[in-house]
Amino acid sequence: MKMRLSLAVASIAILVVHGLVFYQQFFHKWENYQTSYFDQARTLAKTDAEREAIAGRSPKIEQIIVTQFGSERVDRCTTCHIASDDPRFKDSPHPYKSHPFSEELGDKLVDGKWERRHKFSDIGCTVCHDGQGRGLKEFFAHGEDEFWPEPMLGYVTQENWRVDFKDKLKGKEFMQANCAQCHTDKDFKSTPLVNKGRELFIQKNCYGCHRIEGISNGTLGPDLSDVGKKWKIDYLWESVVDPRANSATSFMPKFNLNDDEVRALVTFLKSRRGFNYSETTLDRYRATLNKGQAPPTPSTAATTSNVPVSGDLAKTGEQLINERACAACHKIGDKDGGIAPDLSFEGLMKDEKWIIAHFKDPRSVIPDSIMPTFAFSDGDYKSMTAYLLSLNKAPTLNNPQEIYQSLCIRCHGQNGDGHGMISTYLDPYPRDFTNAGFMNSKTDERLANSIKNGVAGTSMPAWGKVLNDEQIKGVLAYINQSFTKDARREIKPRDVPEQNPVPMSTESIARGEQAYLMRCTGCHGRKADGKGPNSLDILPRPRNLLNSQFVSNATDRRLFESILYGVQGSAMPPWIDYGLTKNDVGDLVNYIRSLNAGKKDVLAMNLFATGH
């Protein structure tokens, strides 16, 4: 009995499965949509012409082949959305709802009938709305992403968006992101949000860090050329408002934009899909011919501010710096981005030449700086420099603790361990004052000089015009008592030459190179950039010996002392214990200096040394 029952159940199941397969094979959902539409259209027909137009129609696959956008695309969307061009269905539910007519998008009323600017027969649907045009089933046509229509269907899909974003996002506004796939002209009137977002991308200096094909060539942040294809709107919105909301390690600053600005910027980013349909295959081919040329950079016109240049350059510069959101990274007065050095006293610590050079190319003065290069005009550079030079009023600081809290804590940290709020973004890292080995191996004179004159090629500024000698002495004592906590000991004199005893020559450089390759590459790297195979496990990081600012300002004595006797509190060993002589070190110093000099300079040094 049980066997018979099992066989019966199995037979019924098989019949059901075969029935479903048969139904799906011969009765398609799109056919049902079309049949329902034809029935409704016949009922709504009021004229003979309308009845005649619908009479001869029967369910079939509607296929549009589009070739004018650089590659052939097949579009079958109107197979289900068959009433897209029938205004009688404007209030019907999807997929019967007709596509709206819009004068804003270029549609016109001609002889009492709407004439579309974008005819489905010419461009299909997916050019504007994305999706997968060949699919005939909802899943395959619409894509795997449940939010795929944002901004395709506007408010219809907005109900699926996160509650906290519904008031900020409007689907119809974000439709502009898709329009910008073809209408790439920055003055196109129907995409005002995209246009404003593009302007903000330049004004807020986003282009300095990010690359967008045809617009910018930043390398510090992610490439945004196809960011609109990768991320949903809410993700982009969060990333603009608070970059660390989605990436805890991001060093992108908070720009404190208002909702209107965020909306515009996000819409612009959503429009970046890596390929704009207005760029034909021929255009792409021509682009490949120019690959040997330098990548495009924002034009002067694009990056020049609308701030009028006044007779007071400093005032104009202040407006420009505020407009370009420099305080999103730097501290300037009461504004602090928490990423970059304090500029509140820049006029006391830097001169005009240095500031302009840093604006134009930060790595020309701080080789390991993460600050991007911006394409401002020469007039803007002068104005902004004038403003920074005007910041020349020294703060009133009453005691060493107050000095440390005001000037040092930003980099060296509350505990003096080098982990200040901006230390992550600095290379080399700020000095760890708790490292007694290092601190007690340096004379008070050496440490005071680093505070007074700064360390060339690093973010350590020269505080000598902000602090007097007594204040510097006092803050050093405070650092030792609060952080190092080891009694200062007498430093024995070391046998170190004041000047390199080995003349600069090509032979000396060659010997120095061999010594470097044998002993130094593990930490400092084959390229001498401080990125050897062991460098990731070492703190502080090995010195970047290609930092020309540091090397040119380091005396022979300092280089000899570091190589012969090592640097306590670091991984730099005393090479005198491993057989290096002063002559060996002399060759190494010549090699290191040659790395930071041009061929002509090396030849000149060689001729000078040999007396020719």
N, C-alpha and C positions, 0 to 999 in steps of 0.2 A: 504493500500500500504506500509506504513511504517512498519507495523507489518510483512508483507511478507519479506521485505528487511532485517529486523532484524533477522528473522528466517534463512534466506539464509546465512547471514554473520556468524551467530552462528554455522550453520551447517558446513560451510567451515572451520571455526576455529577448530571445533571438529575433522574434518577429518585431518586437518594439524597436530594437536597435536597427534592424533592416528598414523598418518604416521611417525612422528618423533620418537615416542615411538617404533613403529614397526622396523624402520630403526636402531635405537640404539640397539634394542634387537637382531637383526639378522645380521646386517652389522657393524662390529667393525672396528675401525681405525687400529688396529694391523693387521687385515686380509688384509686391503688395502695395508699396508706396505709390508707384506709378498708377496702378489700377484704381486706388483710392482717389488719387488726384484727378484722373480722367472722369470718374463718376461725379466728383464735386464740380469739376469744370463744366460738364454738360448741364448740370443743374443751374449753374450760375450764368450760362450763356444766354444773352439777351438778343443777339442779332444773328442773322443767317451766316454772316462771315465768321463769327465766333463758333457757331455750331459746326460749320464746315471745317474750321481749323482743327477742331478736336475730334471730329468724326473718324477720320482715317488713322488716328494714332493708336498704337498698341504698345505694350511694354517692350522696351529694348534698352540695351546699354548705350548711354550717351557718352561719346568719347571725343575729346578735344585735344588735338596735337598742337603744341606751342613750340615754335622754333626760333623766335626772335630775341631770346634772352641768353644767348651764348651756348646753350645746350638744349637738346630736344627734351621736352617733358610731355607726358601723357596725363590728361586730366579727365577723370570720370565722375567728378563730384555731382554734376547736375543729374546723374542717373537717379540718385536719391533726392537731391534738392531740385526736383524737377520744376517746381513752381517759382524758382528764383527770379524769373523775369515776368511773372504774372502779378500785376499790382493788386488783383482781387484777393490775393492771399496774404496781404501785408499784416493782418492780425491773426494769422493762423499759427499753430505751434510748429516747431521744427519736427521733421525736415521740410514741411510744406510751406513754411513762412517765406515770402518773397524777399529778395534782397532790397534793402532800402535805397531809394533814390536820394541823391545828395547834390545840391548845387555847389556846396563847399568842395566836393571832390571833382567837380567839373561836369556833372550831369546837367542836361538842358531840357527845357520844355519846348518841344517843337510840334506845332499843329495840334496842340492838346495832348500830346503823348510825350513821355519821358524818353530822351535819347541818352544812353549811357556813354560816358567817356571811356569807361573800362568795360568793353563788351566781352561777355563770357566766351563767345565764339572765337575771339582773338587771343585772349590771355588766360582763359580758364579761371580757376578759383585759387589754386594753391600758390600762385605768384604772390598774392597778397596775404592769404590765410594760412600758409604752410600746410601741414598734413601730408598724407601720402596719396597722391592723386590717382594711382592705379587701383587702389583698394576699392572693393565693392561691399565689403562688410565693415561695420562701424569700427571694430577694433583695428583692422588693417588700414582703413582709410584715415582714421583720426590719429593713429600713432599709439604708442605704449604709455605715454604720459597722460595721466588723468586730467591734468590741467592744460592739455595741449591747446585749447582755443584761446588762451589769454594772449593777445587781446582780440582773438577772432570774433567772438560773439558778444563782446562788451559786457553789459550788465547781466546777461543771461548766465555767464560763468562766474561773475563776481560773487555769487552766493557760495561758491566753493572756496573762496579765498579766506585766509585767516581773519578772524573777527577783528583783531587789532589793526588790520590793514584796510578794511573795507572803506573807512572814511577817507583814507589817504589815496587810494587807488581807484581809478575809474577806467573800466575796460575800453571805452570808446576813445579816451585820451591816448591810451597806449597803442591803439590801432595805428597811430602815427609811426610807431617803430617799424611796422611792416611797410607803410607807404615809403619810408626812407630807403627801402631796398632798391627802388627804382629812381625815386626822386631825390637824388643826392645833392642837388643844388642847395647850398646853405641859405639861399634866399627864397626857397620854395614856400609859399604862403600857407599851404595846407598842413605843414608840419612844424608849427611854431615851437612845440615842446622839444622836438629833436634839435631844432636850430639853437634854442636857448641852451640846451644841454651841451651841444658842441662848443658854444661860446664859454660856458662854465668850465668845461674840460681844459680849455686853454687858460682862462683867467685865473683859475685856482691852481695852476701849475701841475695838473694831473699828468700832462704830457711829458714832464720831466722824468717821471718814474715808469710810466706805462707806454707800451707800444700799441698803436692802432694803425693798421696798414693804410698808407696814404695820408695819415694825419700826424703821427708822432713816432719816435724811435727810442723811447725810454727803455732801459734794461734792468732797472732796480726792482720793479714790480712785475706782476704777471702780464703777459700779452693779452690785450683785450680785443683783439681783432675779431674774434668770434664769440665773445662773452655772451652775446644775446642768444646764442644757440645753446649754450651750456647751462645757464642758470635761469631759474624762475624770477619773477619780478620781486617777490617778497625777499628772496635771498639777496638780490642786488640792492634793494632798499636798505636792508639791515647792514650790508657791507659798507655802504656809503655813509650811513649815520654813525655806525660804530664798527670799524673794521675788525676788532677783536671779538665781535659777537660770533663770527663764523670761523675765525682763524686766530687762536690765542697767541700765536707767535708773530702776527702781522705787525710791522712797524709803520704801517700807513697811519697818518695822523687823523684826528677828528677835526673836521672842517667847520663844525657847528653851522651847517646850512639850514635854512628854513625849509618847510615842507614843499613849498613851490619850487625851490631850487633842487631839492632832492628828486622831486617828481620829474623835472626836466632832465636832470642828469641820468636818472635811471632809464627814462624813455630813450635817450640818446644811446646809452649802453645796450639796451635791448635791441636797437636797430643794427648793431654790429654783428653780422652773421658770417663774416669771413669772405663773403662774396656778394656783391651787389649786382642785381640783374641788369643794371644799366651798363655794366662793364661787359662788353661782348667778348667772345673768344678772341677776336682780333686784338682788342685792347689788352687782354691778358698776354697774348703772344708778344705784342710790342713791349710790354713790361718786362718780359724775360730777357729781351735784348739789352736792357739797361741794368741788368743785375750787377755789372761791374762798377756802376756808379754808386756814390754815397747815397744812403737812404734819404728820403725826403724829410725835411724838418719844417716845423711850423714857420710860416713866413713872418717877416717883421710886422706886416700889417695885422696878422692874426694875433700876435702876442703883444703888440704895443697897446698900452692902456688908453682908455678914453679920458683919463685924468688930464686936464689941461696943464701944460707946463707954465708955471708962474715965474716971476722974478725970484721968488724964494725957492731955490732948488730943494732945500731941506723939507719944506712944507709939501712940495709935490712928491718928494720921495717917501714921506710918511704916508701919504694917500696911496701911493703905489704899493708899498709894503703891506698896508692894511688890505688893499684890494686883492693882492695876490696871496693872502693868507699865510704869510711867512710865520706868523705866530702859531700856526697849526703845528709846527715842529719846534720853533725856537721860543725862548722866553724873551719877551720885550716888555719891560715894565710890569704891569699887572697880568698880562696875557702869557700863558705858558702852555705850549703843546706837549712838553714832557718828552721830547725825542732828541732835540738838538741843543747845542750850547746857548748860554745866556748872552744876549746881545745888548743888554741894558747899559753896558759901559763900553761898548765897542769903540767909541771915539777916543777913549783913553788908551786902548790896547793895540789898535791897528792903525795903519796909515792908509791914505787914499789908494796908493798903488796896490797894496795887499788886498784891500776890500774889492776893488774892481777885478783884479785877477781871480779872486775867489768866486765872485759872481759869474764871471765868464767861464771858468773851468775850475771847480773846487779842487780837483785832484792835482792841479798844477802847484798848489801850496800845501795841501794835505792829501798825499797820494792814496790813502785808504779811506777817504771820506765817502759816506753814502749819499751825500747831498747830490742831487741830479744837476745836470747842466741845463739852464733855461735859455731860450732864444729871445732875450729882450733886446730892445734897441740901445744904441750907445747913450742916447739921451736919458733913457730909463736907468741905465747903470749909473750915470753921473748923479741923477736925482736921488736914487736910493742910497748911494754912497754918501752923498751930502747929508742925508738924514742920519745915517749911522754915525758919521763923524760928529754930528751935533750931540750925540749921546755921550757927553764927556764930563758929566758931573759925578764926582766920586761919592759913594754912599757914606753916610755917617755911621761908623762902626766903633763901638766903645770898648770892646774887649775881644780877646782871641777866640772865645767860644762863639761870639756873635759873628766874627769874621768867617769862621769855618761854616756856620750855619747859613750864612748869606752867600758865600762865594764858592765853597768847596764841596758841600754836601751833594750838590746836583750830580757830580761825577763820582766822587769818592765814597759817598754813602753815609748814612746815619752812624754806622759802626766803623767807618774808616777802612772798610775792607775792599773798596773799589767797586762795590755793587750799588752805585747811585742810580737814580731814576733813568738816566740816559746812558749808563755804562754799556748796555747791550748794543748800542748803536755806534760805539766808538772803537776804533782800531788804530793803535794799540789800546788795550783796556787801561782804565785809570789805575794808578799805583795803589797797591794794597798796603796801607800803613800798619796793619797788624803783623806784617811780615818783618819780624825783628832782624832776621838775617840780612835782608836788604837794607833796612833803615839804618842799622848799626854799622854797616860796611861803608857808608857814605859820610863824608864830613859834613858838618853843619854848613860850611861854605858852599859845598856842592848842592845840597838840598835847597838852601836859600836862593841860590842862583837859578834853580829850576822854577821856583815860585816867581822870582823877580823878572826873569827874562823869558820864561816859558820854555817849551821844548819844540824846536822847529820841526815841521812836518807832522805834528800831532795836534790834538785838540787842546793840549795844555796851553792856556794863554799866558801872556806876560802880565802879571799883576803889579808890576813895578810902578805904574802910574796911578794905580788905585790904592796901593798900600805903601807906606814908607818902610824903611829898614827895621825900625823898632816893631812895627806891626807884623812884619814877616817873621822876625825873631820870636815874637810872642805866639803866633799861630803854630810855628814849628814846635815850640815847647808844649803847647796844648795837644798837638797831634801825638807827640811822644808820650805824654802823661796819660792821655785818654785812650789811645789805640795801641801803640807799640808796647808800652808798659815795661820795657827793659831799660835798665840804666845805660846811658850812653857810655861807651868804652873808648879808650884811646885807640886811634887807628894808627898802626905802625906805618912808617913811610915805606913806599914800594919803589923798587928799582924800575922806573918807567921813563922812557925818553920823552922829552917835551916835543921833539920833532922826529919824524921817521928817519932813521939813519940810512935806510936803503933808498938810493935814488930811483925816481920813477923812470922806468924803461920798459920796452916791450918784453925784454928777457925777464925782468922782475914780475911783470904782469902774468907771463906764462907760468912761471914758478908758483905764483900765488894762486892761479887757477887750479893747478894740479893739487896744491895743498887743500884748497877749498873742496874740490871734488872728493878727496880722500876723507876729510874730517867733518865737513859742515853741511853736506846736502841732506843728511837725515832729518835735521831740524829746519834749516833755512831753505831747503829745496834746491833743486838743480838750477832753477831760474833765479835763486837768491831772493825770492819774494816772501820768504817766511812761511811757505806752505809745503814744507817737506813731509814725508810720510809719517813722521813722529809728531808733527805739530798739533794735531787734533787732541792729543793727550797731554798737552803742555799748557800750563797757565803760570805766569803770563806767556802769551804766544811768542815764538821766536821773532826777532827783529826782522822787519822787511828791509833788506839791504838795498833795494831799488828805490827806497824813499830818499830821493836826492836832496830834499830839504833837510832831512835829519843828517845824512852823511856829510853834506857840504858844510854844515854847521858844527859837526862833531870834530873836536881837536884830535890831532894824532895821539896825544897823551890819553884821551878818553878811550879811543879805539884800542890802543895798546893795552891799557889797563883791563878793559873788558875781556879781551882775548887771552892775555897772559894769566890773569888772576880770576877770571870768571865773574859772574854776577850773582852774588849770594841772593837766595830767595827766588832763584829762577833755575832753569835747566842748563844754563850756560856754564860749562865746567872750566876750571883753571887749566888751560892748555899747557902751562909751564910744567905741570906735573906729568904731562904726557909727551915730553921731549921737544916741544916747540921752543926754538930760540928766538931772540929778538929779530934776527935777520929773516927767519921764517915768517914771523908776524909782520915784519916790514913788507914782505912780498904780498901777504894777504891783504894788508891795508891798501897797497897800491892796486891790487886787483879789484877790491871793493870800490875804491874811488874811480877806477876806470869804467866800472859798470854804470856809473852815474854821470859819465862825461861822453860827449860825442867823439868821433874819430879824430876830428881836427884838434879837439882839446887834449886828447891823449898824445897826439903827435907833438903838440906844443909843450906838454909836460915833459915828454921824452927829450926834446931838443934843449929845453931849459936845464934839465938835470945833467945832460951830457956837455953843457956849455957851448952848444952850437947856435 
